[in-house]
Amino acid sequence: MLSASARMVASVAPAGRSHQIDDERAPAILPSACLHEDGRWIWAHTGWPVEAPGQIVGPPQEFAPAPGLRWQVAVWHDLRGTEGKVLGEDYGGNTSNWQTVGWCSTRDDARLIARAYMPHRDHYARADVVEHGTDNGEVSRTVDTYLPDPDAPERPRPATAPGPRPASPHRSEIPEPAWYQRQDNPPNSSLIVWTPAGWRTLIWTNWQTGIIAQELGIGAGGPYEWAEAWGPRHPDRHLHDWTQEGRTLTHRFPEPTYEERTQFIDAARRAHEDALVDALADLRQDRPDRPRPNAPEPARRCRTRDQAPARSSTATGSIGVVVTWATRAALVIARVDVRRTRGAA
């Protein structure tokens, strides 16, 4: 149902492509104009046609990134100031322009997100839902257009819904679509939302999940009470190896409380230490403490653990104590010894 603060304009005009052009055809009096694909000159800062100002032209032509993502959400990012003044450009030299918010699998999801950009005062002057054909051709059309209310209120701060936050899904439950081969940089960040039936993917985007969640008002009173942002997982990026292995959780909405963050951090630390313990236990099964019969005693340049002085009990302090990696490794080895002792008993 359409919000009272947004106005819907039905349109079937083909989406257009705008690009900068600098040749002899460009009028000298239009230094900040672009040539639209239909041959019309438009103002670069407002998106209005020069001959008929007042209405923004359609979004540029794009291609669907995957077979199942046919519904594109595009918004006109307005860099104009208050009272109709034009600021010109931002600090990066960009002018007002169309931006693709993301891609949805259904029209209802795309309309929900497009409407969410309009009810409150913001830097967006128009939101369009663009339908792409099943053959992934160039022909696309704008099927829904939403305009902001001139008297739109400020966006309220989201409130956390009552009750516990639902557990996150496993990364295998939210796989990526089969991207088209020409996609060098596919929109592989996803916003998943919690429904009575469980988690489901709402939109695929290029790292705009935080903005989308803010516009939707995720939380108490919003269309969804809980949401999560997931992105590509690069486990060896610290080695400059950007090979992707599945997906990973990047953010939770609404923002977790201090107590929740503490629980998440402690759980992640325990899981990391348990993985180290299991890996060391498997490694030490092939390297027993006692030497083999008739095997020469290897030369030792340092003392064994039995010859070393007893470790202070304070070294195993609480999780909140910051310890060095060397101390943590010693604690892990001690836990391996404890597990082996218990297993032998």
C-alpha positions as CSV (number, residue, x, y, z in Angstrom):
1,M,0.0,0.0,0.0
2,L,1.4,3.4,-1.0
3,S,2.5,5.7,1.7
4,A,0.7,9.0,2.0
5,S,4.0,10.8,1.8
6,A,5.0,9.4,-1.5
7,R,3.3,9.9,-4.9
8,M,3.4,7.2,-7.6
9,V,3.6,8.0,-11.3
10,A,3.0,5.2,-13.7
11,S,5.3,5.2,-16.7
12,V,6.4,2.8,-19.5
13,A,9.1,5.0,-21.0
14,P,12.3,3.2,-21.9
15,A,15.1,3.7,-19.6
16,G,17.8,6.0,-21.1
17,R,21.5,6.3,-21.1
18,S,23.3,9.5,-20.2
19,H,27.0,10.2,-20.7
20,Q,29.4,13.1,-20.8
21,I,30.2,14.4,-24.3
22,D,32.7,17.0,-25.4
23,D,32.6,17.6,-29.1
24,E,31.7,20.2,-31.7
25,R,28.0,19.4,-31.4
26,A,27.8,20.5,-27.7
27,P,26.5,24.1,-27.4
28,A,28.9,26.5,-26.0
29,I,26.3,27.8,-23.5
30,L,25.9,24.3,-22.0
31,P,29.1,23.5,-20.2
32,S,27.3,21.3,-17.7
33,A,25.0,19.4,-20.0
34,C,24.9,15.8,-21.2
35,L,23.6,14.3,-24.3
36,H,20.8,11.8,-23.7
37,E,20.6,8.6,-25.8
38,D,17.4,9.9,-27.4
39,G,19.2,13.0,-28.7
40,R,18.0,15.4,-26.0
41,W,20.4,17.6,-24.1
42,I,19.9,17.4,-20.3
43,W,21.3,19.5,-17.5
44,A,24.0,17.5,-15.7
45,H,23.2,18.9,-12.2
46,T,19.4,18.4,-12.3
47,G,18.7,15.8,-14.9
48,W,16.1,18.0,-16.6
49,P,15.9,18.3,-20.4
50,V,17.1,21.7,-21.6
51,E,14.0,22.2,-23.8
52,A,11.5,21.1,-21.1
53,P,12.9,21.6,-17.6
54,G,11.2,20.3,-14.5
55,Q,11.2,16.5,-15.0
56,I,14.1,14.2,-14.5
57,V,14.9,11.9,-17.5
58,G,14.8,8.1,-17.0
59,P,17.7,6.1,-15.5
60,P,20.5,5.0,-17.8
61,Q,20.3,1.6,-19.4
62,E,21.9,-1.2,-17.5
63,F,22.0,-5.0,-17.7
64,A,20.6,-7.5,-15.2
65,P,23.5,-9.1,-13.3
66,A,21.9,-12.6,-13.0
67,P,19.0,-14.4,-14.7
68,G,16.8,-14.3,-11.6
69,L,17.4,-10.6,-10.8
70,R,15.2,-8.7,-13.3
71,W,14.0,-5.9,-11.1
72,Q,16.3,-2.9,-10.7
73,V,15.9,-0.1,-8.1
74,A,17.4,3.2,-9.2
75,V,17.4,6.5,-7.4
76,W,18.3,10.0,-8.5
77,H,20.9,11.3,-6.0
78,D,20.2,15.0,-5.8
79,L,23.2,17.2,-4.8
80,R,21.2,20.4,-5.0
81,G,21.1,22.6,-1.9
82,T,18.0,24.0,-0.1
83,E,15.6,26.4,-1.7
84,G,16.2,25.1,-5.2
85,K,19.8,26.3,-5.3
86,V,22.3,24.2,-7.3
87,L,25.6,23.4,-5.5
88,G,27.3,22.3,-8.7
89,E,29.5,19.4,-7.7
90,D,30.6,17.5,-4.6
91,Y,34.1,17.3,-3.3
92,G,34.8,14.5,-5.8
93,G,33.7,16.4,-8.8
94,N,30.4,14.4,-9.1
95,T,27.1,15.9,-10.1
96,S,23.6,14.8,-9.4
97,N,23.1,11.4,-11.1
98,W,21.3,8.1,-11.2
99,Q,22.5,5.4,-8.8
100,T,21.5,1.7,-8.9
101,V,20.4,0.7,-5.4
102,G,20.3,-3.0,-6.1
103,W,18.6,-5.9,-7.9
104,C,15.6,-7.9,-6.7
105,S,14.0,-11.1,-7.7
106,T,10.4,-9.8,-7.4
107,R,8.6,-6.6,-8.3
108,D,7.1,-6.3,-4.8
109,D,10.5,-6.3,-3.1
110,A,11.8,-3.7,-5.6
111,R,8.7,-1.4,-5.0
112,L,9.1,-1.8,-1.2
113,I,12.7,-0.5,-1.4
114,A,11.9,2.2,-3.9
115,R,9.1,3.6,-1.8
116,A,11.3,3.5,1.3
117,Y,13.6,6.2,-0.3
118,M,10.8,8.7,-0.6
119,P,8.8,9.2,2.6
120,H,11.4,11.1,4.5
121,R,13.6,14.1,3.9
122,D,16.7,13.0,2.2
123,H,19.0,13.6,-0.8
124,Y,16.9,11.6,-3.3
125,A,14.6,13.3,-5.8
126,R,13.1,10.2,-7.5
127,A,13.1,6.4,-7.3
128,D,12.3,4.1,-10.2
129,V,11.7,0.4,-10.5
130,V,13.0,-0.9,-13.8
131,E,12.0,-4.2,-15.3
132,H,14.5,-6.1,-17.4
133,G,13.5,-8.7,-19.9
134,T,14.1,-12.4,-19.5
135,D,16.4,-12.5,-22.5
136,N,18.7,-9.9,-20.8
137,G,18.4,-7.6,-23.8
138,E,19.0,-3.9,-23.8
139,V,15.3,-3.1,-23.8
140,S,14.1,-2.3,-20.3
141,R,11.3,-0.1,-19.1
142,T,10.5,1.9,-16.0
143,V,7.3,0.5,-14.5
144,D,7.1,2.4,-11.2
145,T,8.2,5.9,-10.3
146,Y,8.0,7.5,-6.9
147,L,8.5,11.2,-6.0
148,P,9.1,12.7,-2.6
149,D,6.7,14.7,-0.6
150,P,7.8,18.4,-0.4
151,D,6.9,18.4,3.3
152,A,8.5,15.0,4.1
153,P,9.5,14.8,7.8
154,E,12.9,13.8,9.1
155,R,13.7,10.2,9.3
156,P,13.2,8.8,12.8
157,R,15.8,6.8,14.6
158,P,15.1,3.0,14.3
159,A,14.1,1.2,17.5
160,T,15.1,-2.4,18.4
161,A,12.3,-4.9,18.3
162,P,11.5,-6.7,21.5
163,G,12.6,-10.2,22.0
164,P,15.9,-12.0,21.2
165,R,17.6,-11.6,17.9
166,P,17.2,-14.6,15.6
167,A,20.2,-16.8,15.0
168,S,22.2,-16.1,11.8
169,P,21.9,-18.6,9.0
170,H,24.8,-20.7,7.8
171,R,26.7,-19.4,4.8
172,S,25.6,-22.4,2.8
173,E,21.9,-21.3,3.2
174,I,22.4,-18.0,1.3
175,P,24.4,-18.8,-1.9
176,E,25.2,-16.2,-4.6
177,P,23.3,-16.2,-7.9
178,A,24.9,-17.5,-11.1
179,W,26.3,-14.2,-12.3
180,Y,26.6,-13.5,-16.0
181,Q,30.2,-13.9,-17.2
182,R,30.5,-10.2,-18.2
183,Q,30.0,-9.2,-14.5
184,D,33.5,-8.1,-13.5
185,N,32.1,-6.6,-10.3
186,P,28.8,-8.2,-9.5
187,P,26.5,-6.8,-6.8
188,N,27.5,-9.7,-4.4
189,S,26.5,-7.9,-1.2
190,S,23.1,-9.0,0.0
191,L,20.6,-7.8,2.6
192,I,18.6,-10.7,4.2
193,V,15.6,-10.1,6.3
194,W,13.8,-12.1,9.0
195,T,10.3,-13.3,8.2
196,P,7.9,-15.7,9.9
197,A,9.2,-18.3,7.5
198,G,12.8,-17.6,8.3
199,W,15.6,-15.7,6.6
200,R,15.3,-14.7,3.0
201,T,17.3,-12.4,0.6
202,L,15.6,-9.1,-0.1
203,I,18.1,-7.4,-2.5
204,W,21.6,-7.8,-4.0
205,T,23.7,-4.6,-4.1
206,N,27.2,-3.2,-4.1
207,W,27.9,-2.6,-0.4
208,Q,24.8,-0.4,0.1
209,T,23.2,-2.7,2.6
210,G,23.6,-0.2,5.4
211,I,21.9,2.6,3.5
212,I,19.0,0.3,2.4
213,A,18.5,-0.9,5.9
214,Q,18.3,2.7,7.1
215,E,15.9,3.7,4.4
216,L,13.7,0.7,5.2
217,G,13.7,1.4,8.9
218,I,14.7,-2.1,10.0
219,G,13.5,-2.5,13.5
220,A,10.4,-2.1,15.6
221,G,7.7,-0.5,13.4
222,G,9.5,-1.2,10.1
223,P,8.6,-3.7,7.4
224,Y,11.1,-6.1,9.0
225,E,12.3,-6.3,12.6
226,W,15.7,-7.9,11.9
227,A,18.1,-7.9,9.0
228,E,21.7,-8.9,8.2
229,A,24.2,-7.9,5.6
230,W,26.3,-10.6,3.9
231,G,29.2,-10.2,1.6
232,P,31.9,-12.3,-0.1
233,R,34.3,-14.2,2.2
234,H,38.1,-13.9,1.5
235,P,39.8,-15.9,4.2
236,D,43.4,-15.2,2.9
237,R,43.0,-11.5,2.1
238,H,45.7,-10.7,4.7
239,L,48.0,-12.5,2.3
240,H,46.7,-10.4,-0.6
241,D,44.9,-13.5,-1.9
242,W,41.3,-12.4,-2.9
243,T,40.1,-15.9,-3.7
244,Q,36.4,-16.0,-2.6
245,E,35.3,-18.9,-0.4
246,G,31.6,-18.7,0.2
247,R,30.0,-15.8,2.1
248,T,30.4,-14.1,5.5
249,L,28.3,-12.0,7.8
250,T,29.3,-8.3,7.7
251,H,26.7,-6.5,9.7
252,R,23.5,-6.8,11.7
253,F,20.4,-4.5,11.8
254,P,19.4,-2.9,14.0
255,E,22.7,-2.2,15.6
256,P,23.5,-4.8,18.3
257,T,23.6,-3.6,21.9
258,Y,26.8,-3.6,24.0
259,E,25.8,-6.9,25.6
260,E,25.0,-8.5,22.2
261,R,28.4,-7.4,20.8
262,T,30.1,-8.8,23.9
263,Q,28.4,-12.2,23.4
264,F,29.3,-12.2,19.7
265,I,32.9,-11.4,20.3
266,D,33.3,-14.0,23.1
267,A,31.6,-16.7,21.0
268,A,33.9,-15.9,18.0
269,R,36.9,-16.0,20.2
270,R,35.9,-19.4,21.7
271,A,35.3,-20.8,18.3
272,H,38.7,-19.6,17.1
273,E,40.5,-21.1,20.1
274,D,38.6,-24.4,19.8
275,A,39.6,-24.6,16.1
276,L,43.2,-24.1,17.1
277,V,43.0,-26.7,19.8
278,D,41.5,-29.3,17.4
279,A,44.1,-28.5,14.8
280,L,47.0,-28.8,17.3
281,A,45.5,-32.0,18.8
282,D,45.4,-33.6,15.3
283,L,49.0,-32.4,14.6
284,R,50.4,-33.8,17.9
285,Q,48.9,-37.2,17.4
286,D,51.7,-37.9,15.0
287,R,54.4,-36.4,17.3
288,P,54.2,-38.1,20.8
289,D,56.1,-36.7,23.7
290,R,58.3,-39.8,24.2
291,P,60.9,-40.7,21.6
292,R,60.6,-44.0,19.7
293,P,62.5,-47.1,21.0
294,N,66.1,-47.2,19.9
295,A,65.8,-43.8,18.4
296,P,68.6,-41.3,19.1
297,E,67.8,-38.5,21.4
298,P,67.6,-35.3,19.3
299,A,69.7,-32.4,20.3
300,R,67.8,-29.9,22.3
301,R,68.7,-26.3,22.5
302,C,65.9,-25.4,24.9
303,R,64.2,-27.0,27.8
304,T,61.3,-29.3,27.5
305,R,57.9,-28.4,29.0
306,D,58.7,-30.8,31.9
307,Q,62.0,-29.0,32.6
308,A,60.4,-25.6,32.3
309,P,59.2,-23.8,35.5
310,A,55.5,-24.2,36.3
311,R,53.3,-21.7,34.6
312,S,51.6,-19.2,36.8
313,S,47.9,-19.7,37.3
314,T,47.3,-16.1,36.5
315,A,48.3,-16.7,32.9
316,T,44.9,-18.2,32.3
317,G,43.0,-15.1,33.3
318,S,39.5,-14.2,32.1
319,I,38.7,-13.7,28.4
320,G,38.6,-9.9,29.0
321,V,42.4,-9.8,29.7
322,V,44.4,-8.9,26.7
323,V,47.2,-11.4,26.2
324,T,49.9,-11.7,23.6
325,W,49.8,-14.3,20.8
326,A,52.6,-16.2,22.5
327,T,50.7,-16.6,25.7
328,R,47.6,-17.6,23.8
329,A,49.5,-20.3,22.0
330,A,50.8,-21.6,25.4
331,L,47.2,-21.7,26.7
332,V,46.1,-23.6,23.6
333,I,48.9,-26.2,24.1
334,A,47.9,-26.6,27.7
335,R,44.3,-27.2,26.7
336,V,45.5,-29.9,24.3
337,D,47.4,-31.6,27.2
338,V,44.3,-31.4,29.3
339,R,42.2,-33.1,26.6
340,R,44.7,-35.8,26.1
341,T,44.9,-36.5,29.9
342,R,41.1,-36.7,30.1
343,G,41.0,-39.0,27.1
344,A,43.6,-41.4,28.6
345,A,41.7,-41.5,31.9
